[in-house]
């Protein structure tokens, strides 16, 4: 059992406030099967081949070349927003069927570092993220958190994801909280766990007529990931070379 200091609790509140907002509605998606060990779930699907349509779209290739470069450097460019906008507004053409959307979902699997974000739907400028924040998608779970770097993670959330291929939306559930890679779910104050929807399923949100946190996947390559949160803000991640799960969740 871990005692959580006042400083750690305060830091956790800052972390919750800083989380990329994801409060879009999310309904009609079958639940993901109960997870087992997170270490036994496939994480990286970067070797999945893209559809021939994407290979033939020169604007898609040029756009992602810009996005990949900016994601890796953590610095925006004059043409970054328009590059993201091209992929976003051409989603129907780029992902015309369930197969293409599932290929996109496969490419979104992995460990990611948050690099750039617009901060809201009305903004068109990507700004660097000043802290180390990560996201992780494997076959069963979505996790995110903050830390000093990819080897020293301070706080992490973990829970099942619920992907709707038709809308490209990933609903997020939260089941576990980690502090310095140690699970502290049972010692967190009730008002915090209730406020963050700990343990809630899509059915729970639907029954209470509240919105489940979601991301809409805009695009993904073997180097970068683009997604929109519930308020319309867009975030860009760069793929981490190493699996973040051991540092975040203590599994070796």
C-alpha positions as CSV (number, residue, x, y, z in Angstrom):
1,X,0.0,0.0,0.0
2,X,1.3,3.4,-0.9
3,X,0.6,6.6,1.0
4,X,-0.2,9.5,-1.3
5,X,1.3,12.8,-0.1
6,X,-0.4,16.1,-0.3
7,X,2.0,17.2,-3.0
8,X,1.3,14.1,-5.1
9,X,-2.4,14.7,-4.7
10,X,-2.0,18.3,-5.8
11,X,0.1,17.3,-8.7
12,X,-2.6,14.7,-9.7
13,X,-5.2,17.5,-9.8
14,X,-3.0,19.5,-12.1
15,X,-2.6,16.4,-14.2
16,X,-6.4,16.0,-14.5
17,X,-6.9,19.6,-15.4
18,X,-4.2,19.4,-18.1
19,X,-5.6,16.3,-19.7
20,X,-6.5,16.8,-23.4
21,X,-10.3,17.4,-23.2
22,X,-12.3,14.4,-24.6
23,X,-16.0,14.8,-23.8
24,X,-17.7,14.0,-27.1
25,X,-20.7,11.7,-26.9
26,X,-20.1,8.1,-27.5
27,X,-22.8,5.4,-27.9
28,X,-23.5,2.2,-29.7
29,X,-20.0,0.5,-29.4
30,X,-19.7,-3.0,-28.0
31,X,-17.4,-3.2,-25.0
32,X,-13.9,-4.5,-25.3
33,X,-13.3,-7.9,-23.7
34,X,-12.0,-7.8,-20.1
35,X,-8.3,-7.2,-20.2
36,X,-5.6,-9.5,-18.8
37,X,-2.0,-8.4,-18.3
38,X,-1.2,-5.3,-20.2
39,X,2.1,-6.7,-21.1
40,X,0.6,-9.6,-23.0
41,X,-1.4,-7.3,-25.3
42,X,0.0,-6.4,-28.7
43,X,1.1,-2.8,-28.7
44,X,2.8,-1.8,-31.9
45,X,1.1,-2.3,-35.3
46,X,3.3,0.0,-37.2
47,X,4.2,-2.8,-39.7
48,X,0.6,-2.9,-41.0
49,X,0.5,-1.9,-44.7
50,X,-1.6,1.0,-45.7
51,X,-4.3,0.8,-48.4
52,X,-3.3,1.4,-52.0
53,X,-5.5,4.4,-52.0
54,X,-3.3,6.2,-49.4
55,X,-0.1,5.1,-51.3
56,X,-1.5,6.8,-54.5
57,X,-2.6,10.0,-52.8
58,X,0.3,12.4,-53.3
59,X,-1.2,15.1,-51.1
60,X,-1.7,12.6,-48.3
61,X,2.0,11.6,-48.5
62,X,3.2,15.2,-48.6
63,X,0.9,16.1,-45.7
64,X,2.1,13.3,-43.5
65,X,5.7,14.1,-44.4
66,X,5.2,17.5,-42.8
67,X,3.3,16.1,-39.9
68,X,5.9,13.4,-39.2
69,X,8.7,16.0,-39.2
70,X,6.9,18.4,-36.9
71,X,5.8,15.6,-34.5
72,X,9.4,14.3,-34.3
73,X,10.9,17.8,-33.6
74,X,8.0,19.1,-31.4
75,X,8.0,22.3,-33.4
76,X,5.2,23.6,-35.6
77,X,5.5,24.9,-39.2
78,X,3.6,27.3,-41.4
79,X,2.0,24.5,-43.3
80,X,1.3,22.1,-40.4
81,X,-2.3,23.1,-39.8
82,X,-3.2,22.9,-43.5
83,X,-1.5,19.4,-43.7
84,X,-3.6,18.2,-40.8
85,X,-6.7,19.8,-42.3
86,X,-6.2,18.0,-45.6
87,X,-6.2,14.6,-43.9
88,X,-9.1,15.6,-41.6
89,X,-11.4,17.0,-44.3
90,X,-10.7,14.1,-46.7
91,X,-11.4,11.3,-44.2
92,X,-14.3,9.9,-46.2
93,X,-12.0,9.5,-49.2
94,X,-8.9,8.3,-47.3
95,X,-10.9,5.8,-45.2
96,X,-13.8,4.8,-47.4
97,X,-14.7,1.5,-45.8
98,X,-14.4,-0.5,-42.5
99,X,-11.2,-2.1,-43.7
100,X,-9.4,1.2,-44.2
101,X,-10.7,2.5,-40.9
102,X,-9.4,-0.6,-39.1
103,X,-6.0,-0.2,-40.8
104,X,-6.0,3.3,-39.4
105,X,-6.8,1.9,-35.9
106,X,-4.0,-0.6,-36.2
107,X,-1.5,2.1,-37.0
108,X,-2.7,4.1,-34.0
109,X,-1.5,1.3,-31.7
110,X,1.7,2.0,-29.8
111,X,3.4,4.3,-27.3
112,X,3.2,8.0,-28.1
113,X,4.6,11.3,-26.8
114,X,2.3,14.3,-27.0
115,X,4.2,17.0,-28.9
116,X,1.8,19.6,-30.3
117,X,-1.8,20.7,-29.6
118,X,-4.2,23.5,-30.7
119,X,-5.8,23.7,-27.3
120,X,-9.4,24.0,-28.7
121,X,-11.6,23.7,-31.8
122,X,-11.4,27.4,-32.7
123,X,-7.6,27.6,-32.7
124,X,-5.6,26.9,-35.9
125,X,-2.1,27.1,-34.4
126,X,-0.3,24.1,-33.0
127,X,1.8,24.9,-29.9
128,X,4.4,22.7,-28.2
129,X,3.4,20.8,-25.2
130,X,5.7,21.9,-22.3
131,X,5.6,18.7,-20.3
132,X,6.2,15.1,-21.0
133,X,2.8,13.5,-21.6
134,X,2.2,10.2,-23.2
135,X,-0.6,8.0,-24.6
136,X,-0.6,4.3,-25.1
137,X,-2.9,2.1,-27.2
138,X,-2.7,-1.7,-27.2
139,X,-5.2,-4.4,-28.1
140,X,-7.3,-3.9,-24.9
141,X,-6.3,-0.7,-23.2
142,X,-5.8,3.0,-23.5
143,X,-3.4,4.7,-21.1
144,X,-2.1,8.2,-20.6
145,X,-0.1,10.2,-18.1
146,X,2.7,12.6,-17.4
147,X,6.3,12.3,-16.2
148,X,9.8,13.7,-16.3
149,X,10.6,11.6,-19.4
150,X,9.7,8.3,-20.9
151,X,11.7,6.4,-18.2
152,X,10.3,8.3,-15.2
153,X,6.5,8.5,-15.3
154,X,4.8,10.3,-12.4
155,X,1.1,9.7,-12.9
156,X,-0.8,7.3,-15.2
157,X,-4.3,6.3,-16.0
158,X,-5.3,3.0,-17.6
159,X,-8.5,1.4,-18.8
160,X,-10.3,-0.3,-21.7
161,X,-10.9,1.5,-24.9
162,X,-14.0,1.2,-27.1
163,X,-13.3,1.8,-30.8
164,X,-16.1,2.5,-33.2
165,X,-14.7,1.9,-36.7
166,X,-17.7,3.7,-38.4
167,X,-17.0,7.0,-36.7
168,X,-13.3,6.4,-36.0
169,X,-14.0,7.3,-32.4
170,X,-12.2,5.7,-29.4
171,X,-14.1,5.9,-26.2
172,X,-12.0,5.8,-23.0
173,X,-12.6,4.0,-19.8
174,X,-10.6,4.4,-16.6
175,X,-10.0,1.5,-14.3
176,X,-6.6,2.0,-12.7
177,X,-4.5,4.9,-11.4
178,X,-0.7,4.7,-11.1
179,X,1.8,6.9,-9.2
180,X,5.4,6.3,-10.1
181,X,4.4,3.0,-11.7
182,X,2.7,1.7,-8.6
183,X,-1.1,1.2,-8.6
184,X,-2.8,3.6,-6.1
185,X,-6.4,3.3,-7.3
186,X,-7.8,2.2,-4.0
187,X,-6.1,5.0,-2.0
188,X,-7.2,8.0,-4.2
189,X,-9.9,10.3,-2.7
190,X,-13.5,9.4,-3.7
191,X,-14.3,12.8,-5.0
192,X,-11.4,12.5,-7.5
193,X,-12.2,9.0,-8.7
194,X,-15.9,9.9,-9.1
195,X,-15.1,13.1,-11.0
196,X,-12.9,11.3,-13.5
197,X,-15.4,8.5,-14.1
198,X,-13.4,5.7,-12.6
199,X,-14.9,2.3,-13.5
200,X,-17.6,3.7,-15.8
201,X,-18.6,1.8,-18.9
202,X,-20.3,3.1,-22.1
203,X,-23.6,1.8,-20.7
204,X,-23.1,3.8,-17.5
205,X,-22.6,7.0,-19.4
206,X,-25.6,6.3,-21.6
207,X,-27.7,5.5,-18.5
208,X,-26.7,8.7,-16.7
209,X,-27.0,10.7,-20.0
210,X,-23.4,12.0,-19.7
211,X,-20.7,12.0,-22.3
212,X,-17.9,9.4,-22.2
213,X,-14.4,10.8,-23.0
214,X,-13.5,10.1,-26.6
215,X,-10.8,10.8,-29.2
216,X,-11.6,10.8,-32.9
217,X,-8.6,9.4,-34.8
218,X,-7.8,11.7,-37.7
219,X,-4.7,10.0,-39.0
220,X,-1.7,7.8,-38.1
221,X,1.6,6.8,-39.7
222,X,4.4,4.7,-38.4
223,X,5.8,7.9,-36.9
224,X,2.9,10.1,-35.8
225,X,-0.7,10.1,-34.6
226,X,-3.3,12.8,-35.0
227,X,-6.6,12.9,-33.0
228,X,-9.3,15.3,-32.0
229,X,-10.7,15.6,-28.5
230,X,-14.2,16.4,-27.4
231,X,-13.9,20.2,-27.6
232,X,-12.5,20.0,-31.1
233,X,-8.9,20.6,-30.3
234,X,-6.4,18.6,-32.2
235,X,-3.3,16.9,-30.8
236,X,-0.2,15.4,-32.5
237,X,1.9,12.7,-31.0
238,X,5.2,11.2,-32.1
239,X,5.8,7.5,-31.8
240,X,8.2,6.4,-29.0
241,X,10.9,3.9,-29.8
242,X,10.3,1.9,-26.6
243,X,7.2,0.5,-25.0
244,X,6.0,3.0,-22.3
245,X,4.1,0.4,-20.3
246,X,7.0,-0.9,-18.1
247,X,7.8,2.6,-16.9
248,X,4.1,3.7,-16.5
249,X,2.6,0.6,-15.0
250,X,5.5,-1.3,-13.4
251,X,5.4,-4.4,-15.6
252,X,8.8,-5.7,-16.6
